[in-house]
Amino acid sequence: MPNIPTRTKSAFPTRNMDIELIAKDLAQRSGAMAAGAKMSAKDALHPQIDAVVRQMLQAGSELMNSCAMLAQGPHDLAINILLRSVIELAIKAHWATMSADNADSLQNATREQFKTLFKVNAKRGIVRMVDRDGNDHTQSFLNSGRLDKGSQLPSIEVMADRCGLRDLYNVFYRFQSLHTHANDLGAGSPQTKEATLGAIGIFCILLGHIGVRWLLHRSRPDNEEIRQLLGLESRIQPGPT
């Protein structure tokens, strides 16, 4: 994980901090994020978006708590893989808050994936649809049109590009994919690193901010605010004094 500067109060410290202390902080933040998922929204005008945001916050809470439990021991790879999932949740949440259509696409994604999985495996004879008498109705179900593709969910890369998180995707998400796809085969230490746990905290802060800000204020952070939340250098250079 690249070293992330921590120059804002909201950024999670990644250096010179005891693993146990970081784990306790993650556990506390996990509870706060779970509570955020249940808080009342400002109004009832965006039910689809609110539902997705709550799901992302709840998922983030569970992942954060899991990382806290994995803090002690040889779990750096596992936490790096979970870190990619947290970054993905943040991108999806930010993309969902752009429109109800985006939120609907995310809500329907699981159903569409199940349809694809069933169709592929049924055609290969791996799964079948039978009635109580053992009669096979797989082919008739395949021909019924009920498995036809609906709207296709954009890739995470496309979501990031459309919601203004291209840099986050290219720098952080792509890097974490090395761990997720078992392409990082270097002889690194398996012990959980402070920086890895700290990165979980940073991106959970981003996810929590995106979700809670939407529910309470019906607004979205801009790129500069997101960079500040991540503790990154501002792109805005100070003028001459």
MARLUM-928107 format. One line per field, with one value per residue: residue number from 1; x, y, z of N, C-alpha, C, O in turn. Coordinates in pm, whole numbers. Layout:
k	c(NUM	...);
n_X	c(X	...);
n_Y	c(Y	...);
n_Z	c(Z	...);
ca_X	c(X	...);
ca_Y	c(Y	...);
ca_Z	c(Z	...);
c_X	c(X	...);
c_Y	c(Y	...);
c_Z	c(Z	...);
o_X	c(X	...);
o_Y	c(Y	...);
o_Z	c(Z	...);
This chain:
k	c(1	2	3	4	5	6	7	8	9	10	11	12	13	14	15	16	17	18	19	20	21	22	23	24	25	26	27	28	29	30	31	32	33	34	35	36	37	38	39	40	41	42	43	44	45	46	47	48	49	50	51	52	53	54	55	56	57	58	59	60	61	62	63	64	65	66	67	68	69	70	71	72	73	74	75	76	77	78	79	80	81	82	83	84	85	86	87	88	89	90	91	92	93	94	95	96	97	98	99	100	101	102	103	104	105	106	107	108	109	110	111	112	113	114	115	116	117	118	119	120	121	122	123	124	125	126	127	128	129	130	131	132	133	134	135	136	137	138	139	140	141	142	143	144	145	146	147	148	149	150	151	152	153	154	155	156	157	158	159	160	161	162	163	164	165	166	167	168	169	170	171	172	173	174	175	176	177	178	179	180	181	182	183	184	185	186	187	188	189	190	191	192	193	194	195	196	197	198	199	200	201	202	203	204	205	206	207	208	209	210	211	212	213	214	215	216	217	218	219	220	221	222	223	224	225	226	227	228	229	230	231	232	233	234	235	236	237	238	239	240	241);
n_X	c(85	70	242	42	-2	-79	-234	-453	-702	-899	-792	-675	-427	-125	129	374	200	40	-57	-270	-406	-493	-665	-864	-970	-1073	-1275	-1447	-1516	-1646	-1886	-1997	-2035	-2221	-2435	-2473	-2577	-2835	-2952	-3198	-3304	-3275	-3502	-3779	-3738	-3566	-3566	-3449	-3176	-3111	-3145	-2938	-2712	-2732	-2690	-2424	-2291	-2346	-2218	-1957	-1914	-1912	-1687	-1487	-1492	-1417	-1153	-1044	-1055	-871	-635	-420	-165	-69	-200	-190	-222	-492	-622	-545	-684	-947	-937	-948	-1214	-1342	-1267	-1400	-1666	-1684	-1655	-1881	-2088	-2056	-2106	-2369	-2511	-2542	-2766	-3106	-3135	-2879	-2862	-3068	-2960	-2749	-2897	-3024	-2822	-2734	-2943	-2925	-2675	-2719	-2898	-2734	-2541	-2702	-2794	-2559	-2457	-2672	-2688	-2462	-2525	-2480	-2648	-2996	-3350	-3608	-3928	-4138	-4184	-3967	-3946	-3780	-3745	-3569	-3484	-3717	-3745	-3516	-3585	-3791	-3751	-3718	-3468	-3339	-3106	-3099	-3059	-2717	-2468	-2233	-1873	-1645	-1441	-1557	-1765	-1611	-1488	-1707	-1809	-1612	-1390	-1162	-879	-857	-938	-739	-495	-525	-729	-656	-401	-456	-575	-372	-321	-571	-606	-404	-159	50	324	544	802	696	636	415	286	39	37	86	39	-132	-364	-418	-482	-725	-880	-870	-1006	-1251	-1335	-1377	-1587	-1784	-1823	-1922	-2164	-2310	-2319	-2477	-2724	-2792	-2762	-2813	-2615	-2303	-1958	-1699	-1417	-1190	-1255	-1265	-1001	-887	-1006	-879	-632	-454	-224	-322	-449	-462	-252	-81	-85	156	312);
n_Y	c(-119	220	484	704	1042	1212	1468	1597	1654	1466	1247	911	809	651	581	504	406	198	-133	-254	-32	91	-109	-106	147	112	-74	82	278	116	54	310	356	160	258	492	391	342	581	845	979	1299	1361	1199	1164	1025	727	497	560	610	354	205	345	298	22	10	144	-29	-261	-164	-121	-385	-488	-326	-397	-663	-634	-520	-737	-899	-783	-860	-1080	-1295	-1150	-966	-984	-1064	-838	-645	-737	-701	-427	-342	-403	-218	24	-13	-9	260	391	291	389	666	690	596	800	986	953	823	620	510	403	213	39	-74	-198	-395	-551	-793	-971	-983	-1099	-1351	-1452	-1472	-1655	-1885	-1933	-1985	-2214	-2389	-2432	-2580	-2809	-2836	-2742	-2796	-2749	-2883	-3038	-3146	-3408	-3484	-3412	-3256	-2917	-2741	-2652	-2535	-2326	-2180	-2097	-1927	-1657	-1531	-1516	-1331	-1069	-780	-432	-352	-344	-87	-113	-102	73	241	352	493	678	825	940	1101	990	890	905	791	533	450	477	361	151	-13	-85	-237	-452	-618	-771	-894	-1054	-1232	-1161	-1034	-1152	-1116	-1144	-1042	-935	-1137	-1045	-833	-500	-167	40	-77	-135	128	239	114	247	510	493	403	621	791	652	658	934	1002	854	936	1211	1231	1124	1300	1561	1567	1605	1595	1520	1714	1671	1790	1795	1523	1449	1579	1440	1198	1268	1367	1557	1883	1971	2228	2482	2714	3066	3323	3495);
n_Z	c(0	-92	80	260	289	592	658	744	995	988	866	906	1129	1022	1097	1349	1544	1774	1699	1837	1937	1702	1612	1811	1764	1507	1562	1717	1530	1352	1484	1490	1217	1155	1303	1162	926	998	1057	1035	724	558	413	242	-27	-188	-201	-328	-356	-89	21	-99	-9	266	268	179	386	600	511	502	774	872	738	843	1111	1087	1001	1229	1400	1279	1328	1496	1430	1146	913	707	427	404	511	328	106	196	214	-51	-104	63	-58	-299	-212	-134	-381	-517	-352	-382	-654	-663	-535	-728	-891	-906	-1089	-1103	-847	-860	-1048	-902	-701	-848	-933	-810	-863	-1144	-1173	-1060	-1248	-1473	-1379	-1336	-1595	-1745	-1613	-1635	-1910	-1942	-1818	-1550	-1347	-1280	-1334	-1171	-1107	-830	-896	-1029	-1295	-1561	-1617	-1717	-1976	-2081	-1906	-1963	-2215	-2167	-2143	-1905	-1810	-1955	-2016	-1811	-1745	-1773	-1527	-1484	-1500	-1216	-1273	-1467	-1313	-1124	-1290	-1384	-1155	-1067	-937	-1053	-1009	-755	-814	-1002	-860	-599	-591	-809	-726	-494	-615	-687	-461	-423	-651	-624	-735	-622	-527	-376	-124	126	469	657	878	1017	914	1041	862	675	825	897	650	600	791	687	436	521	662	446	312	515	537	282	282	521	488	262	356	564	463	194	0	-186	-153	-307	-535	-416	-145	-98	-140	77	288	256	327	141	-65	-161	-480	-550	-589	-382	-436	-530	-262);
ca_X	c(0	151	230	-57	21	-190	-218	-578	-747	-988	-718	-642	-281	-75	266	405	81	31	-158	-387	-478	-562	-774	-971	-1031	-1152	-1394	-1537	-1567	-1739	-2016	-2049	-2082	-2345	-2538	-2499	-2662	-2973	-3003	-3305	-3261	-3328	-3637	-3811	-3746	-3469	-3563	-3356	-3039	-3093	-3131	-2803	-2617	-2738	-2626	-2280	-2243	-2351	-2111	-1832	-1904	-1874	-1550	-1400	-1487	-1338	-1012	-1003	-1036	-755	-520	-311	-132	-24	-322	-177	-281	-638	-667	-528	-796	-1065	-921	-1001	-1360	-1384	-1253	-1508	-1789	-1682	-1681	-2021	-2174	-2046	-2174	-2513	-2574	-2557	-2901	-3186	-3107	-2756	-2895	-3147	-2868	-2679	-2994	-3060	-2700	-2729	-3039	-2872	-2564	-2776	-2954	-2621	-2484	-2791	-2800	-2434	-2445	-2780	-2650	-2355	-2578	-2434	-2767	-3122	-3472	-3700	-4042	-4137	-4188	-3840	-3950	-3683	-3802	-3460	-3483	-3832	-3717	-3418	-3652	-3904	-3715	-3703	-3326	-3280	-3029	-3155	-2958	-2586	-2402	-2101	-1759	-1600	-1361	-1651	-1829	-1514	-1467	-1827	-1836	-1498	-1293	-1068	-748	-868	-942	-612	-384	-549	-805	-573	-291	-509	-610	-257	-342	-695	-592	-286	-50	158	386	669	826	670	602	272	228	-42	114	13	-4	-246	-480	-446	-549	-865	-944	-883	-1110	-1379	-1373	-1434	-1717	-1878	-1853	-2010	-2296	-2379	-2344	-2594	-2846	-2826	-2757	-2845	-2506	-2194	-1829	-1629	-1287	-1097	-1292	-1228	-856	-860	-1046	-779	-505	-365	-186	-419	-407	-464	-125	-93	-29	270	283);
ca_Y	c(0	340	568	810	1154	1232	1608	1655	1598	1353	1131	814	795	524	556	519	381	60	-211	-273	95	108	-206	-55	260	56	-135	191	339	20	75	439	344	82	350	583	322	338	714	895	1066	1435	1358	1068	1187	943	596	402	599	589	210	163	408	224	-108	31	176	-151	-349	-105	-148	-526	-506	-259	-480	-782	-593	-502	-870	-960	-694	-935	-1204	-1288	-1127	-846	-1011	-1062	-700	-578	-777	-631	-286	-323	-404	-91	125	-36	41	406	430	260	482	799	679	579	926	1073	943	706	513	444	323	99	-55	-146	-284	-507	-620	-929	-1052	-1003	-1193	-1484	-1494	-1512	-1778	-1997	-1958	-2048	-2349	-2473	-2470	-2679	-2926	-2842	-2725	-2825	-2707	-2996	-3027	-3245	-3543	-3510	-3372	-3151	-2802	-2646	-2592	-2446	-2205	-2104	-2039	-1844	-1514	-1478	-1500	-1231	-967	-648	-328	-398	-257	-44	-160	-10	176	337	423	588	784	908	1015	1186	923	821	894	694	400	416	469	275	29	-99	-140	-342	-568	-709	-865	-968	-1154	-1313	-1125	-980	-1272	-1079	-1206	-945	-990	-1168	-980	-715	-376	-50	117	-144	-107	270	264	75	358	625	475	393	761	842	588	711	1074	1002	805	1018	1343	1219	1102	1416	1691	1553	1666	1505	1587	1729	1604	1849	1747	1383	1445	1620	1329	1094	1320	1386	1693	1955	2004	2371	2535	2851	3170	3393	3582);
ca_Z	c(0	-92	198	241	380	685	692	789	1123	965	816	1009	1137	971	1142	1490	1624	1815	1627	1923	1944	1574	1608	1897	1696	1397	1619	1755	1408	1294	1547	1446	1079	1159	1349	1051	829	1048	1089	950	616	564	358	184	-171	-262	-134	-390	-321	55	47	-139	83	393	246	171	520	682	464	548	918	890	693	939	1231	1053	1000	1369	1457	1215	1350	1556	1362	1007	834	623	296	418	532	200	20	247	182	-187	-94	123	-163	-395	-149	-140	-520	-546	-278	-445	-784	-639	-494	-845	-948	-867	-1186	-1059	-729	-906	-1113	-797	-633	-934	-978	-759	-940	-1278	-1163	-1040	-1376	-1558	-1324	-1362	-1739	-1787	-1557	-1688	-2046	-1932	-1752	-1411	-1264	-1349	-1267	-1174	-1017	-722	-953	-1098	-1435	-1588	-1687	-1735	-2110	-2098	-1828	-2040	-2333	-2125	-2146	-1769	-1781	-2044	-1944	-1788	-1760	-1730	-1431	-1531	-1423	-1111	-1339	-1528	-1203	-1068	-1389	-1394	-1031	-1035	-852	-1141	-945	-646	-877	-1064	-765	-484	-622	-895	-646	-407	-696	-687	-351	-441	-757	-594	-824	-542	-472	-311	6	231	599	667	995	988	922	1087	745	613	910	888	522	621	861	598	335	591	687	320	292	613	504	164	318	620	429	174	434	648	396	52	-76	-219	-146	-434	-540	-323	-12	-89	-122	215	374	243	374	28	-100	-241	-615	-564	-544	-331	-522	-474	-149);
c_X	c(88	135	137	-29	-100	-182	-347	-620	-831	-913	-674	-491	-236	64	276	283	72	-84	-286	-471	-556	-683	-892	-1045	-1120	-1282	-1496	-1599	-1668	-1879	-2079	-2104	-2211	-2461	-2574	-2590	-2809	-3033	-3109	-3250	-3330	-3471	-3660	-3816	-3657	-3458	-3464	-3212	-3014	-3070	-2991	-2699	-2615	-2670	-2474	-2222	-2242	-2240	-1975	-1809	-1857	-1729	-1451	-1384	-1404	-1189	-960	-975	-912	-626	-399	-286	-91	-141	-311	-239	-433	-690	-651	-640	-925	-1058	-974	-1153	-1413	-1376	-1367	-1642	-1797	-1714	-1828	-2116	-2174	-2117	-2325	-2581	-2590	-2699	-2973	-3162	-2980	-2784	-2974	-3057	-2793	-2773	-3024	-2941	-2696	-2823	-2985	-2757	-2614	-2834	-2843	-2560	-2570	-2790	-2675	-2425	-2554	-2745	-2541	-2399	-2535	-2551	-2891	-3238	-3573	-3815	-4036	-4137	-4060	-3839	-3861	-3747	-3695	-3468	-3600	-3812	-3616	-3484	-3762	-3876	-3694	-3557	-3258	-3213	-3108	-3047	-2825	-2521	-2265	-1991	-1723	-1519	-1451	-1722	-1736	-1495	-1586	-1854	-1714	-1394	-1193	-931	-750	-868	-804	-501	-407	-618	-723	-460	-340	-549	-495	-272	-462	-681	-465	-172	67	224	522	680	811	635	452	205	152	40	25	-42	-126	-373	-519	-519	-696	-940	-968	-1000	-1248	-1428	-1439	-1573	-1820	-1919	-1949	-2152	-2373	-2409	-2465	-2722	-2888	-2839	-2794	-2740	-2394	-2061	-1766	-1490	-1189	-1126	-1251	-1077	-818	-895	-942	-641	-405	-334	-296	-363	-400	-335	-142	-25	88	230	355);
c_Y	c(124	417	684	922	1176	1374	1675	1587	1474	1229	1041	795	657	492	575	500	232	-10	-226	-147	121	15	-160	60	212	-4	-28	256	247	38	206	431	263	169	449	521	323	476	759	989	1201	1442	1219	1074	1095	802	497	432	572	442	161	219	334	88	-94	62	52	-247	-296	-130	-291	-550	-443	-343	-607	-750	-574	-638	-939	-884	-769	-1064	-1185	-1269	-1008	-866	-1002	-920	-620	-612	-709	-482	-255	-318	-273	21	111	13	193	455	406	357	619	799	670	710	1022	1070	819	590	437	352	198	-7	-139	-242	-409	-593	-765	-1020	-1083	-1103	-1335	-1539	-1545	-1643	-1899	-2034	-2031	-2192	-2443	-2520	-2576	-2805	-2941	-2827	-2755	-2769	-2821	-2972	-3139	-3388	-3577	-3474	-3250	-3040	-2697	-2576	-2497	-2316	-2117	-2033	-1940	-1694	-1455	-1457	-1401	-1122	-838	-544	-376	-296	-217	-105	-59	103	284	417	531	706	880	990	1094	1123	842	802	791	552	360	393	363	144	-67	-163	-255	-466	-666	-814	-955	-1081	-1237	-1286	-1061	-1095	-1242	-1140	-1104	-1013	-1019	-1099	-854	-588	-262	29	55	-119	40	306	223	190	477	608	451	533	819	784	645	854	1081	962	895	1157	1339	1209	1228	1547	1686	1622	1565	1580	1601	1667	1659	1803	1602	1369	1483	1509	1217	1141	1344	1533	1756	1979	2154	2428	2679	2950	3238	3486	3715);
c_Z	c(0	37	171	338	469	739	735	918	1102	917	930	1015	1091	1022	1293	1580	1654	1744	1710	1932	1816	1567	1693	1829	1581	1450	1660	1633	1338	1351	1504	1304	1072	1205	1240	946	869	1072	989	844	628	516	298	32	-253	-203	-193	-349	-173	87	14	-44	217	381	245	308	609	642	510	696	944	849	791	1065	1207	1054	1142	1433	1399	1243	1405	1480	1218	910	740	486	303	432	404	103	64	217	43	-185	-35	19	-265	-339	-158	-281	-554	-477	-343	-580	-765	-606	-610	-900	-898	-962	-1147	-941	-768	-970	-1010	-723	-714	-973	-933	-837	-1080	-1276	-1142	-1171	-1468	-1511	-1355	-1510	-1787	-1739	-1607	-1829	-2047	-1860	-1607	-1314	-1349	-1268	-1282	-1078	-913	-772	-1029	-1244	-1457	-1671	-1719	-1870	-2131	-2020	-1900	-2158	-2296	-2133	-2009	-1730	-1875	-1962	-1930	-1811	-1701	-1638	-1487	-1444	-1315	-1171	-1400	-1420	-1148	-1163	-1390	-1268	-983	-946	-934	-1074	-833	-703	-928	-962	-658	-520	-707	-815	-558	-486	-706	-578	-376	-542	-743	-692	-750	-467	-410	-173	119	362	607	785	954	1012	970	968	678	694	902	760	529	688	770	501	398	630	562	296	388	581	385	203	412	566	337	256	510	571	248	-35	-94	-209	-284	-424	-437	-179	7	-69	21	313	371	289	265	6	-183	-381	-638	-505	-494	-424	-455	-361	-164);
o_X	c(176	27	150	-31	-213	-132	-350	-579	-833	-965	-641	-430	-303	115	200	266	94	-193	-396	-594	-670	-791	-1007	-1167	-1229	-1388	-1616	-1718	-1763	-1978	-2200	-2206	-2300	-2573	-2691	-2670	-2897	-3151	-3110	-3159	-3430	-3553	-3572	-3889	-3670	-3350	-3400	-3137	-2909	-2986	-2933	-2608	-2508	-2601	-2403	-2115	-2147	-2174	-1889	-1696	-1770	-1656	-1345	-1273	-1331	-1108	-846	-881	-855	-520	-286	-377	-80	-176	-414	-302	-496	-791	-734	-687	-1003	-1161	-1038	-1214	-1517	-1467	-1423	-1722	-1903	-1790	-1892	-2214	-2279	-2181	-2401	-2695	-2647	-2749	-2910	-3166	-2976	-2736	-2950	-3076	-2775	-2733	-3048	-2957	-2658	-2787	-2998	-2742	-2559	-2821	-2857	-2532	-2519	-2785	-2685	-2389	-2532	-2769	-2530	-2321	-2552	-2553	-2890	-3225	-3618	-3803	-3941	-4095	-4047	-3741	-3865	-3797	-3725	-3459	-3584	-3857	-3628	-3443	-3819	-3970	-3655	-3526	-3136	-3258	-3175	-2954	-2822	-2519	-2189	-2014	-1765	-1527	-1424	-1738	-1777	-1487	-1568	-1913	-1714	-1315	-1145	-874	-657	-805	-757	-422	-317	-570	-720	-428	-275	-556	-516	-240	-457	-735	-423	-98	172	183	604	581	903	608	371	82	197	102	-95	-154	-214	-478	-638	-607	-782	-1050	-1075	-1084	-1350	-1548	-1542	-1667	-1932	-2035	-2045	-2248	-2489	-2514	-2545	-2819	-3008	-2918	-2804	-2774	-2389	-2053	-1779	-1451	-1114	-1034	-1208	-1033	-727	-823	-919	-546	-284	-406	-357	-243	-339	-312	-210	78	117	123	344);
o_Y	c(133	418	753	900	1160	1398	1795	1474	1385	1118	1089	767	558	383	649	570	150	45	-211	-154	167	56	-174	70	264	13	-45	286	293	38	213	492	295	157	486	590	307	488	717	1069	1216	1517	1133	998	1088	763	422	343	520	408	83	147	309	44	-177	13	31	-307	-374	-156	-313	-622	-500	-356	-652	-829	-607	-651	-1028	-917	-742	-1146	-1071	-1360	-954	-775	-940	-884	-534	-526	-663	-417	-152	-239	-223	104	210	71	249	550	493	402	681	898	729	732	1130	1171	723	474	315	239	90	-127	-259	-352	-516	-696	-853	-1133	-1195	-1184	-1430	-1658	-1649	-1732	-2004	-2152	-2128	-2281	-2564	-2636	-2653	-2899	-3048	-2892	-2741	-2745	-2850	-2897	-3217	-3480	-3685	-3501	-3154	-3064	-2580	-2453	-2391	-2210	-1995	-1923	-1876	-1614	-1338	-1390	-1387	-1087	-793	-566	-435	-176	-302	-143	57	217	403	539	646	821	1001	1098	1147	1195	738	693	713	462	250	300	283	36	-187	-280	-358	-575	-785	-932	-1076	-1189	-1303	-1377	-1037	-1129	-1332	-1182	-1083	-1133	-935	-1092	-778	-572	-259	78	127	-86	74	392	289	225	538	697	477	559	886	857	676	891	1157	1027	928	1214	1432	1280	1258	1634	1790	1691	1462	1694	1513	1616	1582	1776	1562	1286	1423	1485	1150	1063	1342	1621	1690	2003	2200	2420	2759	2920	3214	3547	3802);
o_Z	c(86	96	70	460	424	848	760	945	1187	926	1039	911	1119	993	1355	1679	1565	1729	1657	1933	1819	1523	1652	1837	1560	1389	1639	1631	1275	1278	1484	1273	994	1154	1225	883	784	1105	874	871	698	569	303	-31	-375	-160	-120	-312	-136	171	89	-3	273	472	302	343	685	728	552	738	1028	917	819	1118	1295	1103	1172	1513	1463	1188	1364	1466	1171	835	697	433	217	371	374	28	-19	198	23	-256	-79	10	-311	-412	-185	-298	-614	-536	-357	-616	-842	-645	-593	-950	-853	-921	-1157	-935	-714	-949	-1028	-687	-658	-1038	-1012	-873	-1129	-1369	-1198	-1200	-1533	-1591	-1394	-1545	-1863	-1815	-1619	-1864	-2142	-1843	-1547	-1209	-1471	-1148	-1393	-982	-910	-701	-1086	-1313	-1381	-1781	-1745	-1878	-2192	-2063	-1900	-2195	-2384	-2132	-1998	-1632	-1874	-1853	-2023	-1889	-1592	-1668	-1531	-1329	-1322	-1126	-1387	-1435	-1128	-1119	-1396	-1275	-873	-883	-890	-1082	-818	-646	-900	-977	-630	-483	-681	-833	-549	-429	-730	-598	-354	-523	-838	-728	-809	-356	-392	-114	197	366	569	792	868	1116	943	972	630	637	899	760	470	646	776	487	334	633	569	265	347	595	387	163	385	595	334	228	518	608	184	-132	-26	-254	-369	-319	-377	-102	115	9	79	410	472	292	290	51	-267	-397	-735	-384	-559	-483	-338	-366	-78);
